[in-house]
Amino acid sequence: MTFELQSHMLRRLSPTSALNLAAYVVVLGIIYIAYKAIYAVYFHPLSSFPGPTSWAVSQIQYVRHSVAGNIIRTQLELHRRYGKVVRIGPNELSYCEAAVWRDVWAYRKGHEEFSKTSLQIVVPPNGTYGILGASRMDHRRVRKLLSHSFSEKAMREQHPTIKKHVDLLVDRLRERAGKEPQNIVEWFNWTTFDVIGALAFDQSFNCLEHGQTHPWIKAIFGSVKAGVFFSAMKRLGLDWLAHHLVSKEAVQLRNDNFAYSQDKIKERLERADRCGDFWDNVLQHSHEEGGMTMREMTSTAANIVLGGSETTATLLSGCVYLLLTHPKVMSKVVAEIREAFPTSDDIDLFTVTDLKYTLAVLDETMRIYPPVPEHALRVVPPGGDTVHGQYLPEGTMIHFPQLAANRLESNFTRPEEFIPERFLGDEAFADDNYDVLQPFSVGPRNCIGKNLAYAEMRLILAKMLWNFDFALVKGQDDWMDQKTFTLWEKPPLMVNVKKRGGT
C-alpha cells in the first residue's frame, strides 16, 4: 500500500514541482556547506590557529596535494608563510616545534597516549596491525618480544652478516668500476634488502648475488603508495569506494607485499630451530600468553622489511647525491675515512663510530633529506590535552612534517645548505634548534632499529668512499625534486664509479 501511494504521488508530481524540489535540495545543500565553512573558519575550536581558509573548511586541499605527491613540499611552504603552527584541515594542526615531540610523542606521566589514527595507518590486508599500527598495549607487547634482536649484544652478533653483505656490494661494484654508469639507488636497495633478509629471516634475498631487484622491493613502495590513496579516500568518506577508485596495480602490489611477508613467516615457522634472526625470541614465546599471533607476525615482518631496507637505502642515496654536489664536503669525508683505515677490512660496525665528520655528514643528510619526511599522525585523546601550552579538543589530529621543520629558518641557520659542520659545534650554527630533528621519532614508539640503522649506514658509506671515487652523471641537478607518498619516490641516481685512485 505504501509503495502504491508513493508511486501515485510521484506520477502526480508535475515537472514544475520536481524542479522546485530539486532547487530546494540544492539551496539546502548550499546553506549546509556555507554553515560548515563559516563554523570552521570562525567558531571551530581551532579557528584561532593560522592557516589558509581553503584548508580549514574541508579535506579537499590536503587530499589533492597528498595524491599528487607534493603534500610535504606544500606543508613546507605553508609553514614558511604562517609560522611553526599551521591549521591544515578542519580538525588538523601541523607543528614544527621541538616541544611537540615531548607533548605528543613522548611519554607524559598522567597523560593519555596520543594514538595513531586509522585515517593514515591503513588496516593491512590480513586485518591485523603489525608493530607500526598496533594499539598501545599490543605495541608494547610486540616491541618487547623484538627488543632482544635490536640490543647492543645482538648487533655484535649480527656484525659478520652485515659486513659480509657490504663487502659483497664492494666486490660487485669493483667488477663494474670504470665501465658504464651505475644506478646507486638500485645498489643501495639491493644491499639493505639483502641485509634485512638475512637478519630478519636468516635468508638473504640475493639481490647483490644476482644483480637483480627482488619483486618484494617493488611491492613495498607500491604498498605504501596504495596506502596513501586509501587514506585519501577515507578522508573524503569514500573508503567504501577505495578498491574501485585505486588502481588495480596499486592494490595488487599492496597485497603482494603482505603475501611475501606471509610466505617468509611460514617458511620461518617451519624451521622452528634457533637461527640467530629476529624471530628467535618471538617463536620461543609464541605459545605463551602475550605471544605474537601468525597475523601479527606477518604484518610486523612487512613493517620490519620496510623500515630496515627502504629508509636506509633512501638516506644513503641522498647522502651520495649531496656529497657529489658538494665537492668540498666530499673531499673532507673521504680524507677522514681513508686516513682512519689502512685497509678496507679494517672498517667495521664498531670502528666507524670514531668517524666524527662522517657521522655529521649522515646527520646533515637526515636534516636535508629525511628518509621519512613526515611522521605518523597522532590524535588528541578523549578529554583533550595541552600541546605546546595550548589546550586542544579531543580528536584533533597532529602532524609533524619533519622536512618542513628541518628547512625552516626559524629552526636552522641557512637551512637549505648542506653543511655538516653545524653538527660539529661550529659557532655559526649555535642557534640551530637540534631538538626539532628527530628522524627516528621519540617516545615509546620510536624506531626500534635506530642503532642498527646508524651502524649500517656508517659502514656502507665508509666502505664505499674508501674503495671508490664517484662522479655524478650530468643532467641530474634536480634529483632531489621528488614526489612523496609517505616515502620519497626516488628516480635512478646514475654515477660513474672508479676504483680508488685508478679506473
C-alpha positions as MATLAB code, in Angstrom:
seq = 'MTFELQSHMLRRLSPTSALNLAAYVVVLGIIYIAYKAIYAVYFHPLSSFPGPTSWAVSQIQYVRHSVAGNIIRTQLELHRRYGKVVRIGPNELSYCEAAVWRDVWAYRKGHEEFSKTSLQIVVPPNGTYGILGASRMDHRRVRKLLSHSFSEKAMREQHPTIKKHVDLLVDRLRERAGKEPQNIVEWFNWTTFDVIGALAFDQSFNCLEHGQTHPWIKAIFGSVKAGVFFSAMKRLGLDWLAHHLVSKEAVQLRNDNFAYSQDKIKERLERADRCGDFWDNVLQHSHEEGGMTMREMTSTAANIVLGGSETTATLLSGCVYLLLTHPKVMSKVVAEIREAFPTSDDIDLFTVTDLKYTLAVLDETMRIYPPVPEHALRVVPPGGDTVHGQYLPEGTMIHFPQLAANRLESNFTRPEEFIPERFLGDEAFADDNYDVLQPFSVGPRNCIGKNLAYAEMRLILAKMLWNFDFALVKGQDDWMDQKTFTLWEKPPLMVNVKKRGGT';
ca = [
       0.000    0.000    0.000;
       2.755    2.424    0.944;
       4.651    1.681   -2.276;
       1.497    2.254   -4.372;
       0.869    5.566   -2.590;
       4.435    6.743   -3.206;
       4.198    5.768   -6.878;
       0.887    7.629   -7.218;
       2.365   10.768   -5.642;
       5.413   10.660   -7.930;
       3.149   10.326  -11.003;
       1.170   13.372   -9.889;
       4.329   15.418   -9.296;
       4.404   17.999  -12.097;
       7.632   18.975  -13.873;
       7.445   22.365  -12.189;
       7.110   20.766   -8.759;
      10.046   18.474   -9.489;
      12.193   21.451  -10.458;
      11.138   23.288   -7.328;
      12.034   20.276   -5.206;
      15.438   19.973   -6.884;
      16.090   23.680   -6.385;
      15.058   23.363   -2.742;
      17.503   20.491   -2.228;
      20.302   22.461   -3.930;
      19.643   25.522   -1.781;
      19.643   23.410    1.370;
      22.952   21.889    0.268;
      24.479   25.323   -0.314;
      23.235   26.552    3.054;
      24.683   23.492    4.780;
      28.066   23.893    3.071;
      28.120   27.613    3.899;
      27.234   26.860    7.519;
      30.037   24.289    7.780;
      32.526   26.716    6.228;
      31.529   29.624    8.469;
      31.682   27.406   11.550;
      35.100   26.038   10.578;
      36.574   29.485    9.979;
      35.018   31.488   12.832;
      33.629   29.216   15.551;
      35.578   25.940   15.480;
      37.897   25.346   18.493;
      40.863   25.536   16.077;
      39.696   28.751   14.387;
      42.348   30.839   16.179;
      45.224   28.945   14.557;
      46.738   30.453   11.389;
      46.405   28.782    8.020;
      44.740   29.066    4.618;
      40.946   29.217    4.711;
      40.556   26.692    1.903;
      42.372   24.088    4.026;
      40.371   24.861    7.171;
      36.943   24.296    5.620;
      37.442   20.857    4.051;
      39.758   17.913    3.393;
      39.924   18.610   -0.331;
      43.169   20.593   -0.351;
      45.044   18.083    1.784;
      43.793   15.168   -0.295;
      44.610   16.922   -3.572;
      48.228   17.546   -2.603;
      48.570   14.151   -0.951;
      47.576   12.102   -4.008;
      49.670   14.402   -6.232;
      52.734   13.540   -4.157;
      53.568   17.115   -3.145;
      51.994   17.379    0.311;
      55.368   17.599    2.082;
      56.671   20.443   -0.097;
      53.332   22.213    0.271;
      53.461   21.933    4.066;
      56.929   23.481    3.992;
      55.600   26.469    2.044;
      52.642   26.804    4.429;
      54.945   26.845    7.453;
      57.199   29.429    5.820;
      54.147   31.618    5.303;
      52.196   31.066    8.524;
      54.813   30.007   11.087;
      55.580   26.942   13.179;
      51.932   26.010   13.775;
      49.524   25.814   10.836;
      45.949   24.623   10.560;
      45.855   22.298    7.540;
      42.407   20.744    7.924;
      39.090   21.263    9.694;
      40.451   19.281   12.628;
      44.206   19.146   11.921;
      47.266   21.094   13.019;
      50.793   20.871   11.642;
      53.647   21.653   14.054;
      57.337   22.400   13.526;
      58.046   22.999   17.231;
      60.518   20.828   19.158;
      58.327   20.939   22.280;
      55.640   18.992   20.434;
      57.851   15.902   20.495;
      57.656   15.975   24.281;
      53.957   16.807   24.463;
      52.649   14.399   21.812;
      55.134   11.630   21.019;
      56.999   11.153   24.302;
      55.558    9.525   27.416;
      53.997   12.063   29.810;
      53.082   10.856   33.254;
      49.410   11.435   33.985;
      48.519   11.903   30.319;
      46.790    9.545   27.921;
      48.642    8.409   24.812;
      48.207   10.424   21.635;
      47.391    7.409   19.473;
      47.938    6.890   15.773;
      44.910    7.067   13.501;
      43.398    4.601   11.047;
      42.933    7.612    8.772;
      46.626    7.236    7.960;
      47.642    3.777    9.200;
      45.509    1.720    6.836;
      44.407   -1.698    8.085;
      46.617   -4.409    6.484;
      45.053   -6.927    4.071;
      45.049   -9.581    6.810;
      43.053   -7.290    9.121;
      45.715   -7.168   11.863;
      48.192   -4.380   12.550;
      51.900   -5.042   12.962;
      54.240   -3.105   15.228;
      53.738    0.164   13.299;
      49.976    0.367   13.709;
      49.347   -1.687   16.846;
      47.399   -0.311   19.801;
      49.329    0.916   22.815;
      49.166   -2.381   24.696;
      49.786   -4.549   21.640;
      52.706   -2.370   20.579;
      54.325   -2.681   23.989;
      53.937   -6.480   23.880;
      55.243   -6.864   20.316;
      58.146   -4.479   20.858;
      59.237   -6.330   23.987;
      59.382   -9.596   22.032;
      61.506   -7.981   19.308;
      63.747   -5.838   21.512;
      66.300   -8.630   22.030;
      67.121   -8.524   18.316;
      67.984   -4.826   18.435;
      70.178   -4.803   21.538;
      73.894   -3.999   21.630;
      74.636   -7.696   22.171;
      72.537   -8.679   19.146;
      74.246   -6.100   16.946;
      77.644   -7.570   17.786;
      76.345  -10.989   16.795;
      74.857   -9.564   13.586;
      78.072   -7.790   12.602;
      79.574  -10.623   10.467;
      76.343  -10.929    8.472;
      76.121   -7.207    7.791;
      79.811   -6.909    6.917;
      79.588   -9.880    4.535;
      76.859   -8.208    2.500;
      78.571   -4.814    2.462;
      81.785   -6.470    1.271;
      79.764   -8.173   -1.468;
      78.466   -4.740   -2.524;
      82.070   -3.541   -2.808;
      83.045   -6.627   -4.826;
      80.154   -6.187   -7.246;
      80.906   -2.505   -7.813;
      84.595   -3.254   -8.250;
      83.650   -5.593  -11.108;
      81.793   -2.728  -12.795;
      84.211    0.107  -11.974;
      85.370    2.108  -14.977;
      82.560    0.773  -17.151;
      79.013    2.049  -17.729;
      77.349    4.360  -15.150;
      75.669    2.630  -12.218;
      72.317    3.373  -10.576;
      73.476    3.763   -6.984;
      69.869    3.813   -5.707;
      69.462    0.291   -7.001;
      72.705   -0.903   -5.401;
      71.763    0.522   -2.011;
      68.295   -1.028   -2.228;
      69.799   -4.407   -3.053;
      72.263   -4.191   -0.170;
      69.851   -3.121    2.548;
      67.224   -5.584    1.324;
      69.705   -8.459    1.420;
      70.862   -7.429    4.890;
      67.361   -7.219    6.347;
      66.505  -10.573    4.759;
      69.494  -12.210    6.419;
      68.861  -10.573    9.794;
      65.088  -10.975    9.864;
      64.684  -14.407    8.264;
      68.203  -15.877    8.214;
      67.922  -15.820    4.415;
      69.372  -13.193    2.106;
      67.229  -12.204   -0.862;
      70.387  -12.493   -3.021;
      69.813   -9.247   -4.909;
      73.547   -8.480   -4.841;
      74.442  -12.021   -5.824;
      72.218  -11.987   -8.913;
      72.296   -8.258   -9.659;
      68.501   -8.153   -9.778;
      65.718   -6.362   -7.938;
      63.550   -8.696   -5.901;
      59.830   -8.175   -6.663;
      59.219   -7.551   -2.965;
      61.162   -4.270   -3.259;
      58.692   -3.002   -5.860;
      55.777   -4.292   -3.798;
      56.959   -2.407   -0.705;
      56.802    1.044   -2.266;
      53.667    0.133   -4.198;
      52.030   -0.901   -0.931;
      52.979    2.355    0.775;
      51.749    4.383   -2.186;
      48.461    2.478   -2.257;
      48.064    3.269    1.435;
      48.242    6.993    0.633;
      45.357    6.669   -1.822;
      43.292    4.538    0.579;
      43.844    7.192    3.251;
      42.783    9.941    0.851;
      39.538    8.126    0.061;
      38.867    7.687    3.759;
      39.346   11.417    4.375;
      36.643   12.111    1.800;
      34.315    9.496    3.256;
      34.774    7.330    0.172;
      36.675    4.466    1.762;
      33.888    2.120    0.692;
      34.779    3.014   -2.917;
      38.548    2.838   -2.457;
      39.037   -0.570   -4.035;
      37.237    0.667   -7.144;
      38.985    4.050   -7.374;
      42.543    2.987   -6.526;
      44.348    1.363   -9.449;
      44.292   -2.421   -9.637;
      48.101   -2.439   -9.880;
      48.441   -0.493   -6.609;
      46.023   -2.806   -4.814;
      47.860   -5.847   -6.188;
      51.248   -4.527   -5.044;
      49.821   -3.940   -1.576;
      48.517   -7.496   -1.467;
      51.819   -8.816   -2.847;
      53.739   -7.078   -0.079;
      51.818   -8.980    2.578;
      51.870  -12.204    0.593;
      55.682  -12.118    0.514;
      55.719  -11.403    4.233;
      53.303  -14.228    4.970;
      55.337  -16.691    2.914;
      58.530  -15.750    4.726;
      56.905  -16.164    8.133;
      55.512  -19.568    7.151;
      58.965  -20.670    5.989;
      60.472  -19.442    9.237;
      57.875  -21.273   11.336;
      58.724  -24.497    9.537;
      62.318  -24.034   10.713;
      61.496  -23.962   14.398;
      65.164  -24.071   15.433;
      67.061  -21.002   16.603;
      68.624  -19.262   13.611;
      70.013  -16.134   15.219;
      67.448  -13.999   13.383;
      64.818  -11.530   14.609;
      62.252  -14.277   15.212;
      64.194  -16.462   17.648;
      62.777  -14.803   20.747;
      59.337  -14.306   19.186;
      58.952  -18.001   18.377;
      60.265  -19.016   21.781;
      57.270  -17.248   23.352;
      54.722  -17.812   20.564;
      52.680  -20.355   22.532;
      52.648  -18.322   25.732;
      50.170  -15.687   26.806;
      51.317  -12.444   25.222;
      52.992  -14.181   22.286;
      52.538  -12.916   18.738;
      49.855  -14.396   16.524;
      50.542  -15.501   12.964;
      48.780  -12.411   11.634;
      50.778  -10.115   13.906;
      53.993  -11.764   12.743;
      53.042  -11.314    9.092;
      52.197   -7.620    9.433;
      55.193   -6.954   11.675;
      57.533   -8.707    9.242;
      56.284   -6.410    6.469;
      56.917   -3.419    8.748;
      60.442   -4.608    9.569;
      61.408   -5.202    5.944;
      60.128   -1.737    5.016;
      61.840    0.024    7.920;
      65.056   -1.943    7.612;
      65.597   -1.587    3.875;
      63.800    1.237    2.073;
      64.561    4.024    4.553;
      68.260    3.145    4.914;
      68.703    2.943    1.139;
      66.951    6.298    0.775;
      69.267    8.005    3.262;
      72.392    6.589    1.599;
      71.181    7.596   -1.874;
      70.518   11.136   -0.711;
      73.884   11.253    1.035;
      75.798   10.263   -2.111;
      73.909   12.854   -4.155;
      74.637   15.618   -1.647;
      78.308   14.678   -1.434;
      78.687   14.630   -5.214;
      77.104   18.077   -5.482;
      79.292   19.436   -2.649;
      82.875   18.505   -3.588;
      84.496   20.221   -0.592;
      82.412   18.140    1.809;
      83.179   15.028   -0.236;
      86.920   15.718   -0.014;
      86.764   16.104    3.768;
      84.760   12.950    4.437;
      86.878   10.869    2.046;
      90.046   12.126    3.726;
      88.707   11.217    7.177;
      87.789    7.689    6.113;
      90.936    6.905    4.158;
      93.249    8.298    6.827;
      91.475    6.331    9.561;
      91.790    2.877    7.962;
      94.903    1.313    6.380;
      92.757   -1.302    4.605;
      89.119   -1.829    3.722;
      88.999   -4.845    6.051;
      89.722   -2.545    8.999;
      86.325   -0.909    8.523;
      83.553   -2.495   10.589;
      80.434   -1.583   12.560;
      82.459   -0.573   15.591;
      85.493    1.201   14.153;
      83.268    3.534   12.113;
      81.908    5.043   15.334;
      85.111    7.120   15.561;
      84.393    8.881   12.248;
      83.023   12.170   13.578;
      82.801   14.016   10.276;
      81.202   11.019    8.563;
      78.516   10.923   11.245;
      77.974   14.670   10.814;
      77.519   14.100    7.066;
      74.836   11.491    7.744;
      73.113   13.723   10.311;
      73.081   16.636    7.883;
      71.697   14.359    5.178;
      68.870   13.358    7.525;
      68.149   17.041    8.071;
      68.111   17.963    4.384;
      66.550   14.721    3.139;
      64.834   12.817    5.974;
      64.022    9.243    4.828;
      60.547    9.613    6.336;
      59.621   13.234    5.534;
      56.539   13.271    7.784;
      55.919   11.289   10.941;
      52.724    9.339   11.553;
      49.718   11.405   12.613;
      48.734   11.449   16.263;
      45.298   12.157   17.737;
      44.485   14.133   20.882;
      42.995   11.648   23.395;
      39.483   11.753   24.912;
      39.006   14.744   27.186;
      41.503   16.855   25.259;
      45.044   17.803   26.270;
      47.604   20.585   26.048;
      50.122   20.780   23.216;
      52.802   23.455   23.233;
      50.973   25.247   26.031;
      47.587   25.350   24.293;
      44.546   23.221   25.028;
      43.324   21.127   22.104;
      39.982   19.295   21.999;
      39.865   15.528   21.703;
      40.111   14.156   18.202;
      42.380   16.925   16.931;
      44.959   15.403   14.583;
      48.594   16.421   14.988;
      51.120   16.446   12.144;
      54.886   16.803   12.431;
      56.317   17.332    8.917;
      59.983   16.558    9.567;
      61.130   18.012    6.244;
      59.384   21.323    6.885;
      60.753   21.558   10.436;
      64.272   20.901    9.147;
      64.071   23.544    6.429;
      62.647   26.487    8.411;
      64.946   29.463    9.036;
      63.418   29.763   12.491;
      64.876   26.327   13.318;
      68.151   26.232   11.385;
      70.670   28.754   10.083;
      70.992   28.583    6.279;
      68.536   25.676    6.257;
      68.727   24.931    2.521;
      72.505   24.476    2.571;
      74.320   21.177    3.137;
      76.768   21.990    5.951;
      77.823   19.027    8.161;
      79.891   21.395   10.332;
      76.687   22.505   12.039;
      76.775   19.153   13.901;
      80.386   19.625   14.996;
      79.989   22.669   17.211;
      80.563   25.404   14.618;
      79.653   28.691   16.335;
      77.906   29.944   13.211;
      75.152   27.444   13.961;
      74.929   27.886   17.723;
      71.275   28.910   17.484;
      70.187   25.868   15.473;
      67.276   24.025   17.061;
      68.634   20.469   17.021;
      65.829   19.181   19.247;
      63.424   19.528   16.340;
      65.418   16.958   14.357;
      64.054   13.512   15.261;
      64.221   11.334   12.119;
      63.721    8.168   14.190;
      60.866    9.708   16.231;
      60.839    9.760   20.048;
      58.991    8.106   22.901;
      57.804    4.527   23.362;
      57.059    4.184   19.635;
      60.387    5.467   18.327;
      62.240    3.409   15.713;
      63.330    0.153   17.329;
      66.132   -0.228   14.770;
      67.721    3.207   15.202;
      71.124    1.975   16.405;
      71.277   -0.737   13.761;
      70.358    1.752   11.023;
      73.048    4.224   12.091;
      75.689    1.496   12.219;
      74.690    0.068    8.840;
      74.668    3.499    7.172;
      78.101    4.415    8.521;
      79.576    1.079    7.496;
      78.215    1.191    3.942;
      79.212    4.822    3.392;
      82.717    4.306    4.791;
      83.305    1.173    2.705;
      82.085    2.873   -0.463;
      84.172    6.021   -0.044;
      87.296    4.111    0.999;
      87.187    1.863   -2.070;
      85.814    4.079   -4.838;
      85.790    7.512   -6.399;
      82.376    8.591   -7.653;
      81.224   11.204  -10.159;
      77.679   12.307  -10.872;
      76.435   11.739  -14.406;
      75.339   15.061  -15.906;
      71.702   16.065  -16.094;
      70.658   15.127  -12.538;
      70.798   18.503  -10.804;
      67.111   18.188   -9.903;
      67.391   14.658   -8.461;
      66.027   15.762   -5.091;
      62.886   17.276   -6.603;
      60.957   14.132   -5.797;
      57.354   13.336   -5.031;
      56.454   11.786   -1.707;
      53.896    9.124   -0.941;
      54.785    8.717    2.750;
      58.276    7.849    1.415;
      60.301    9.534   -1.314;
      59.644    8.344   -4.860;
      63.314    8.116   -5.845;
      64.367    8.201   -9.505;
      67.590    6.440  -10.542;
      70.796    8.178   -9.427;
      73.410    7.464  -12.084;
      77.064    7.712  -11.076;
      80.390    6.859  -12.646;
      82.389    4.517  -10.429;
      86.177    4.253  -10.412;
      88.428    2.218   -8.184;
      90.155    4.394   -5.638;
      92.999    6.254   -7.318;
      92.518    4.279  -10.527;
      89.955    3.350  -13.139;
];
